[in-house]
Amino acid sequence: MHLSRSDNNCTSRQRLAKVLTWSGITMVAAAAIILPQTIAFGFVQAAPPDVVSITGNMRDFKKNHTDFNVVPAGGSGHYAMNVALDLPVSGRPEFRGTGFQVSSQWRDGASNPIAPHLYGGGVGLIKLASAPTISGGTTVDTWDSSDGPYGGGNVGPAPGFYEGAEMPVITVPPDLIALPNLGNLPYSGAGTVTLGGSVDLHCDTLSIKDGCTLEIDGNVKILCETMFEMKDDASISFTAGSTLEIYTMGDVSLADATINSNGFDPSAFTIYHLGSNPMIIGDGADVIASIIAPNGGLLVADDGEFFGTYTGSTLTLANEAGFHIDETMPLDACGNQLADTKGTAGAVSAGGITSAESYDEWYRDKMGTNLSMPHTIDLIRDGTGIYEFTSNEFYPIDGMLFGNQGDAHNNYFTFTFTAYFTYEQCVDQYFEFMGADDAWLFVDSSLAIDLGGIIPGTNQRVDMDRLELVDGQVYPIQFFYAHRNPSQAIFSVKTNIPLIGTETQSVNAAFD
């Protein structure tokens, strides 16, 4: 530990990563129970199977169903972001209807189409529990910290907002909680105080004011129980390679202050705001940081400027505020920087889906609305290790259930299946689908492929190394498909993962 000024003292220790607990963990645990031990505990099989058989549910619909035999108002095409990013408790996708028609595809570095919300690991998408409130001449745009400070040619379009997102659960590191509470830590008066060394801090209030500069020299972690405040021309600066993490349990107010302007790197400063009131950036403050505020949210107002990344319950921008989101491509699980190409969103559209109520009938048995039966597809392994099922005439229930209803084929059905896999980091595991109509894939209950709409021949791919999975862990994948029109019937699954299928039984055909 070292201090450059004798009238203050502070300690720090090596940075600990945040712990984020998302939905789907119980499903993973269940998979570990039901699967053979050689799979559930991550052991590699002696030889991969030549055929992977996956049984799912077919559900047949009458052609007069409100969502079937229709064309979206914007015409046939790819529609995205109309379902929630996480599976709800029901285990079926939740329709939101706040999506858009895709004008041009979002793509990865190899030019494979990817789900729009996965662009750059999701950096360009602001996840909120509720809709943002934006008023009063505010500026909302993007920039790329890898290209230097914000401004000039380093200014991009506004980010997208996703409302109703599930918020992460932040766990304060136990060793930080266990530290003695030092009470109030005031830093004031002109001059610089340097924090460095290898001891973290636990305090009631951290206050920086009256022209004081707090310099971070090392990897510092602080828990504030009551308050974190900066005001009256205060600032925080960083030496090269240094980081600061602050966990706040109460209020945060940053006014007339400057944070991190010397490095302009949002990854150097992370605030986990766990209080119930909004974190406030105002009165001309400039803050370069990564902020996660799952409970209280964020308020930027009165000429306050925020530069960085944000996930939170709410967002309010007012009175000449600036909200500038960093779209630097992050690293995947193998340390490779993503090199995605941003697509273009067209008109707002639900993609021909009438309502949440009508959509909720797609993937569950409902007497009088649909009839169902099991169906199995076989993924065949080729000489390069790719498992594939491809059909350009995917009419698996012709003449069955409701029958063809006067058409040449039975055109109105959905197909769902669940499978499991062991994630192996850095071996390029992927799943790819090409279809004619709607398809959604969830990995560990999180949306990974988003192909809504009537879209003959459109494909999408997800690489598992970009999904923040744990090496050796077993994860479920849940696939949801719909064929809604007498159009093409392309259905193609490709993956290099030896999936483990499950047996699915459906009985309503026997009773309707």
N, C-alpha and C positions, 0 to 999 in steps of 0.2 A: 504494500500500500504506500502511495505517496501523495502528498498535498503540496500545492504551490503557494498556499496561503495559510497562515497559522490560526486565523480566527474561525475556521470551519473545519469540520472533519466528516469523512464519509468512507465507506468501504464498498468493495465490489467483488464479484466472483464470476467464473466462466458462465456464459449464457446457457440457459436450459430452454429447449424447445417447448412450445405450448402443447398442451394435450387437448386434442379435439375429439369428442365422442359424437359420432353421427348415428343416424338411424341405420338399422340393419345388423347391428352387432349380435342381437339375439338370433338372427337367422344364421349367421356364421357359426355361432355356437351349436345351433341345432344341426347344421351340416356336419360338424365334427362328430356328432353322436351317431347320425344315421348312415354315414359313409363308412366303407371298410377302413380299417386302421391304416393300411398302406397309403390311402389317399388322405384321410382326415388329419394325419399327423405329418403330412408333407413328404413322405418317402416316395422316391421315384419308382415307378413300376419297372420290372425287368425289360419289358418291351411294350410300346404303345399298341393299343388295339388297332386292327385294320378297319373296323367298323364301329362307329358310335351311334347307337340307337336311342332316339329321344322321343318319348311319348308325351303328347300334350292333348289339349281339348279343342275339338272343332265345335263351333256353334253356328248353326244355320239360321238365317233371318229371312223374313218375308220381304219381297222387293218393295213393299209400300212402307217399310220402316222409314221414319223421318230422316235418318242419316244415310240410308242406302239408296242406290239408284239416283244419286244427285250429283250435280257438278257445282263446286264452290263458286261463289259470286265472282271471284277473280279468275275463274277458269281452272282447268286442270294444271297442276303444278305442285311444287314442294312447299309445304307450310310447316313452320317450326315454332317452337316455344308456346304451344297451346296446351301442354300438359305440365303438371308440377315436376320440379326437378328431383323430387324424392317420392318414393311410393308411400302412400298413407298406410294406416293399420290394416285396411281392407286388403292390401296386397294387389290392388288394381290401380292403374294410372288414374290420376285425378285431373279432370278437364278444367282448364282455366279460361280458355277462349281469349287470351290476351296476346296471341302470337301474330305472325306476319307471313306473307308470301316471300319466299326466298328468290331474290332477283339474280344473285350470283352466289356460288357456293363458298363456304369457309373451307380452307384446305390446310393440311399439314405440310411439313417440309418436303415430303415426297409427292405432293399434289393430290393425296387422297382426300376426298370430301370428309369432313368431320362435322359433328353437331355444333351449331353456332355457339352454344353456351360453353363449349370446351375450348374455344379459341384462346390460345395463350394460357391454357390451364384455367380458363375462366376469369383471367385478370380483367378483361374488358367489360365484364358484366357485374353490375353492382347489385348484390343480393340484399333485399330488404324484407322485413316482415310485413310492412305496410307501404302504401304508396308514398313517394317523396312529396314534399311541399316546397315549391320553388316560386319565389316572387321577388319583386323589388330590384330589377336590373342586375340579377346575378349572372355570372359566367360559369358555364358548365362545359368542360371539354376534356381532352386527353393529351398525353405527352409520353415520351419514351426516355426514361432516366438513363438508359444505356447510350443515348445520343447526347447526353449532357443536360444542363439545366433547362427548365421550362422557358419557352419564349422563342420569338423569331420563327424559324422554320420548324421548330420542335413543338408544334401545336396541332392537335388532330381534332376530329369530330367528337361530339358528346358520346359518352358511354351509354350502354343500354342499362335499363333498370328491370330487375326481376322482382315482382312483388309477391309476397306470401311465401318467401323462402324459409326453409327450416334453419334456425339459428344454431351455430355451433355451441357446444357446452365447453366452457373454459374451466380447466382445473388449475388452480394456483399450485405451483410445486410445493409439496409438503415440507421440504427442508427450508423453504422461504418462510412459510407460516411458523415454523418452529423457532425461528430466530427471535431473540429478545426484541420487544417493541421499544424503540428508542424515543417514542413520543414525537414531538414536533421538530422538524428539521428546517430551520429558516436559513436562507442564503440571501443576503441583501447588501447593498452598497456597491459602488463602482469597483471593478476589478474582476479577476478571474479566479475561480476555484476549480481545481482539477480533482476529479474522482478517478481512481485507478486501483489496482491491486487485485485481490482475490477473495473479497468478502462481500456478500450481498447485504441489503438493508431491509429492515422491517420498521415502519414508522406509522404515526397517526397522520400527520400532515407534512407534505413536502411543499415548501413555499420558496419561490425564486422571484426576487423583485428588486426595485430601486437600482436598475442598471447593472445588476450582477450577471456575470457569465459563468455558467457551469460547464466546464470542459470535461468530456468523457474520454478517458484514456485507458482502454481495456474493454472488458465485457461486463457490464454492470446490470444488476437486476434489483428492482425495488418494489416492495409491496407497500401501498399507501392505504391505510384503513379508513381514513376520514376524508382527506382532501389532497388533491394535487393542483396547485395554482401557480400561475406565472403572470406578472403584471409589471407596469411601470418600466418599460424598456429592458426587461430581462431577456436572457437568451441561453440556449444550450448549443454547444458546439462539439464536434467529434474529431479526434485525431484519426489518422488513416487506419482503417480496419477495426475501429472500435464500434461497440453496439450498446444500446440501452433498451431494456425491457422494463416497463412499469405496469404493474397490476393495481388498478384502482377499485376499491370497494365502495367509495362514496362519490363525491362530486369532483368534477374536473372543470377548471376555468382557465383558459389561456387567452389573455388579453394584453394588447400592446407588448407583444413578445415575439421573439424570433427563435425558431428551432431548426437546427440542422441545415442552415442556408450555406454553410461553408462547403459541405459535401454534396448536397442536393440528392441524397440517396435515401429513399424511403425505407429500405431494408435495414438501415442503421438504427432506426428508432421505432419501436413497436409499443403501442398502448393497448392493453387489454382492459377496457372499461367495463366493469361488472356492476356498477351502480345503477340505480333505478331512474335517475334523472339524466337528461341529455348532457353529454359532454359538450362544452361550449368553446368555440373558437371565434373571437370577436375583437372589436376595437383595434383593427389594423394588424392583428397578429398574422405572422407567416409561419405555417407549420408544415414541415416535410416529414411524413411518417406513414406507418401502416397502422390503421386503427381497426379494432374489432370491438364492437359495442352491442352485444346481443340483447341487452335489457333496456338500457336508457336511450340508446341511439346517439345522434350527433346533430348539433345546431351550429351552423356557420353563418355569421351575420356581421353587420356593421363594418364592412371593409375587411373582414377576416378572409384569409386565403389558406386553403388546404391543398397540398400536393402529395399524392401517394395512392394507397389502396385502402378501401373501406368495405367492411361487412358489418351490418348492424340492423337493429329492429326498425329504426326510423331515421329519416334524413330531412332536415329543414334548412333551406337556404334562403336568406333574406337580406335586404338592405346592402346591395352592392357586394355580396359575398362572391368568392371565387372557389370553385370546386373542380380540381384538375386531377384526373385519374391517370396513374402511371400504367402504361401498357407494355412495359418491358417484358419480353418473352422469358418465362421462368425456365427452370431446369426440370427435366423429367427425373424419374427415380434413379436413373443411371448417370446423372450429372450432365446430360446432354441438353443444350439449350434448344427449346422449341423454336421452330422457324415457320410458324403458321402464316397463312395469307388470309386477310380479313375479307369476308364476303359482304354482300349488300342485302339489306332488308328492304322488301317492297311494302306494299300496302298492308295495313293491319287487317287480319282476317282470321276467322276460326276454321278455315279449311273445309267448309261444308258440314261442320258438326253443329247441330241445332242448339244443344244445351248440355249442362253437366248431367241432367237427369237422363237424357237420351243416351249420352255417351256411357253412363254407368251401366247400361244394359249390355254393352258390347262383350264384356269379359266375365259375365256371371250368368248362371242358369236362371232364366225367368220364364215360368210357364206361360204359354200363349204368345210369347215374344220370340223365343228361340228354341231350337232343339239341339242337343249336343251328343257327341260321341267321341271316344278316344281316337287319336290318329298318331301314327309313328312315322318319323322320317329317319332315314339312315344316312349318316355322314360317312362317306368313303374316303379312306386315307390314300393319297397317291404317293408316288416315289419320292416326293420332296417333303413329305410330312404334313401336307395340307389336307384337312378334312373338308369335304364339300358335298352339299346336296344342292343340285340345280335342276330346275324344271322351268321350261318356257310355256308349259301348259299345266299350270298348277290348279287343277280342278279336282281335288281329292274326294269330294262328296257328290259328284254327279249322280243324279237319280236317287239320292238318299235324303233322309230327313224330310225337309219340305219339298224336295225334288227340284227340278230345273225351272219350275214356274213359267213354262212356256218359252224359255230360252234354250239355246243350244247347250248351255252348261249351267250348273248351279253356281251363280256368280256372287252370292251375298252371304258371306261367312266370315268368322274370325277364327284365329288359331293362336293358342297360347301354349307355352311350355316353360318349365323351370329345369335348369341343370346346374351342376356345381363344377368348380375347378380349383386346382391348387395354383395359386399365383407364384410364379417363378420369376424373380426380378432379373431384368436385363437379358432375357432370352427372346425378346421381341414377340411376346404373346399378343395376338390380336383377334378380333372378331369383326367380320364384314358381312353386310347384308345388301342385296339388291332386290327390289320388288316393284310391283306395279301400283300398290296402294299403301295405306298407312302402315308403319312399323315403328315400334319403340323397343329399345333394349335397355334394361336396368342392370347394373353391376353393383352388388352389395346395396341394392335398393336405391341407387342413384342413377339418374338418366345418363346413358352413354351413347345411344343412337336415337336420333330424333328425325324421323322421316314421315311426317304427317302429310296427308293430302293424296291426290290422285296423280301419281308420278311415274308413269311407265319407264322402267330402265334406270331409275336413279339409285345410286348406291351410297353407302356411308360406312366408315371404318372407325373402330376405336382401338387404340393401343393401350394395353393394360398398364404399361409403365408410366402413363400420364395421369393415373387415377388415384394416386396416393394410397396404394394398397400395401399390405405388409407381406414381405417375402415369406413363403412357406405357409401362409394362412389359406384356409378354404373359404371360397366366396360363392354365393349364388348368383346366377344370371337368370333374369326373367324376361321372356320375349313375348311381345304382343303384336299381332298382325291383324289386318282387316282387308278383305277384298270386297269393295262396295259398289262396283260397277261392271257392266258387261264389256270390259275393255281387255287389255292384255293381262296375262296371268303369269308374270315372271316372279319366281321365288328362288332366291339363291343365297345359301349360307356358306361362308368360307371361314375357316379358322385353323390355326395351327395348335389349338389347345385340345387335348384329349378329354372332352367333357364327360361328365358322369350324369346320365339322364335319370329321371325319376318316373315312376309309373303314375299316371293320372287317370282317374276314373270319373266318368260323368254319367248320370242316370236319367236326366229329365226326358230323354227320347222315349224311355220305357213307360212314362206315365202321361205324356201329353197326347 
